[in-house]
Amino acid sequence: MPDPIRVLIAEDAVLLREGLARLLDDSGFDVVAKVDDGKGMVTAADAYRPDVIVADVRMPPTFTDEGLRAAVEVRSKYPDMAVLVFSQAVEAAYAQELFSTSANGLGYLLKERVAEVEEFVDALKRVAAGGTALDPEVVAQLLGRRKKNDPLETLTPREREVLSAMAEGRSNSAIAASLFVTEKAVEKHTSSIFTKLDLTPAAEDHRRVMAVLRYLNV
């Protein structure tokens, strides 16, 4: 039996922090530490080396972007340490900054998504395994911020739907189910996306990450 996923929780609201810890414990995770600010998050990451960090974007002392800054610092020190951040409202600029260099093992969700336990747990497992989990609302905001003459304008509406779902971290089979098409059709669309975005042949996972980064580069 594999070892449980080790989690560090960074959240200043004590009820949410303890609720998250209880939820994750009940779901089979190992919560190794709980902190209430960005500085404590970095210190705990150094001390416990968790598999994944769950962090609020806004924490003391200014309640602006301490969680995000701490996440960026942790990732610069430990590129393979997964991070899932969340916030009360869509912060598209924060999402863009977090995903500016890599999408591996990164996630950004709205706090309301935590209440959807199965979806939240699935997203956390996906991020801990090196995948991506981007809230659909964040994807929508990023799409609305796109610049003119964007290379993604060459994509068809269906290809944009597929790329949006890829940004949410969905597999080809999950994308097929959500769009009511065959998995083979999704594979065809992803291949076309890679070609139009000039992503040269490489490992499938790598090209998916690169496509998502192109998508987030608004």
Solvent accessible surface area in square Angstrom, and as a share of the most:
residue,aa,sasa,rsa
1,M,233,1.04
2,P,119,0.75
3,D,128,0.66
4,P,70,0.44
5,I,46,0.24
6,R,78,0.29
7,V,0,0.00
8,L,0,0.00
9,I,0,0.00
10,A,0,0.00
11,E,1,0.00
12,D,44,0.23
13,A,44,0.34
14,V,83,0.48
15,L,155,0.77
16,L,51,0.25
17,R,34,0.13
18,E,73,0.33
19,G,38,0.37
20,L,1,0.01
21,A,8,0.06
22,R,164,0.60
23,L,31,0.16
24,L,0,0.00
25,D,78,0.40
26,D,103,0.53
27,S,40,0.26
28,G,50,0.48
29,F,12,0.05
30,D,56,0.29
31,V,29,0.17
32,V,30,0.17
33,A,16,0.12
34,K,89,0.38
35,V,26,0.15
36,D,69,0.36
37,D,43,0.22
38,G,6,0.06
39,K,170,0.72
40,G,20,0.19
41,M,0,0.00
42,V,20,0.11
43,T,84,0.49
44,A,7,0.06
45,A,0,0.00
46,D,54,0.28
47,A,74,0.58
48,Y,101,0.38
49,R,137,0.50
50,P,5,0.03
51,D,63,0.33
52,V,0,0.00
53,I,0,0.00
54,V,0,0.00
55,A,0,0.00
56,D,6,0.03
57,V,0,0.00
58,R,109,0.40
59,M,0,0.00
60,P,38,0.24
61,P,114,0.72
62,T,84,0.49
63,F,103,0.43
64,T,65,0.38
65,D,25,0.13
66,E,30,0.13
67,G,0,0.00
68,L,0,0.00
69,R,121,0.44
70,A,5,0.04
71,A,0,0.00
72,V,60,0.34
73,E,81,0.36
74,V,1,0.00
75,R,31,0.11
76,S,86,0.55
77,K,92,0.39
78,Y,41,0.15
79,P,91,0.57
80,D,144,0.75
81,M,13,0.06
82,A,3,0.02
83,V,0,0.00
84,L,0,0.00
85,V,0,0.00
86,F,1,0.00
87,S,3,0.02
88,Q,141,0.63
89,A,59,0.46
90,V,37,0.21
91,E,33,0.15
92,A,8,0.06
93,A,58,0.45
94,Y,39,0.15
95,A,0,0.00
96,Q,47,0.21
97,E,63,0.28
98,L,10,0.05
99,F,0,0.00
100,S,76,0.49
101,T,120,0.70
102,S,31,0.20
103,A,0,0.00
104,N,76,0.39
105,G,3,0.03
106,L,3,0.01
107,G,0,0.00
108,Y,0,0.00
109,L,9,0.04
110,L,11,0.06
111,K,42,0.18
112,E,108,0.48
113,R,31,0.11
114,V,12,0.07
115,A,86,0.66
116,E,77,0.34
117,V,71,0.41
118,E,147,0.66
119,E,78,0.35
120,F,0,0.00
121,V,17,0.10
122,D,77,0.40
123,A,3,0.02
124,L,0,0.00
125,K,96,0.41
126,R,70,0.26
127,V,0,0.00
128,A,27,0.21
129,A,92,0.71
130,G,34,0.33
131,G,23,0.22
132,T,12,0.07
133,A,1,0.00
134,L,3,0.01
135,D,0,0.00
136,P,55,0.35
137,E,85,0.38
138,V,0,0.00
139,V,5,0.03
140,A,59,0.46
141,Q,87,0.38
142,L,0,0.00
143,L,68,0.34
144,G,69,0.66
145,R,112,0.41
146,R,39,0.14
147,K,138,0.58
148,K,182,0.77
149,N,139,0.72
150,D,17,0.09
151,P,83,0.52
152,L,2,0.01
153,E,106,0.48
154,T,83,0.48
155,L,10,0.05
156,T,59,0.34
157,P,108,0.68
158,R,84,0.31
159,E,10,0.04
160,R,65,0.24
161,E,80,0.36
162,V,0,0.00
163,L,0,0.00
164,S,24,0.15
165,A,9,0.07
166,M,7,0.03
167,A,0,0.00
168,E,24,0.11
169,G,15,0.14
170,R,90,0.33
171,S,62,0.40
172,N,27,0.14
173,S,62,0.40
174,A,41,0.31
175,I,0,0.00
176,A,8,0.06
177,A,71,0.55
178,S,45,0.29
179,L,33,0.16
180,F,190,0.79
181,V,45,0.26
182,T,90,0.52
183,E,79,0.35
184,K,163,0.69
185,A,30,0.23
186,V,0,0.00
187,E,84,0.38
188,K,153,0.65
189,H,41,0.18
190,T,5,0.03
191,S,63,0.41
192,S,32,0.21
193,I,0,0.00
194,F,3,0.01
195,T,102,0.60
196,K,80,0.34
197,L,3,0.02
198,D,111,0.58
199,L,16,0.08
200,T,97,0.56
201,P,122,0.77
202,A,55,0.43
203,A,69,0.54
204,E,78,0.35
205,D,106,0.55
206,H,98,0.44
207,R,50,0.18
208,R,37,0.14
209,V,21,0.12
210,M,62,0.28
211,A,0,0.00
212,V,3,0.02
213,L,29,0.14
214,R,84,0.31
215,Y,4,0.01
216,L,3,0.02
217,N,107,0.55
218,V,18,0.10
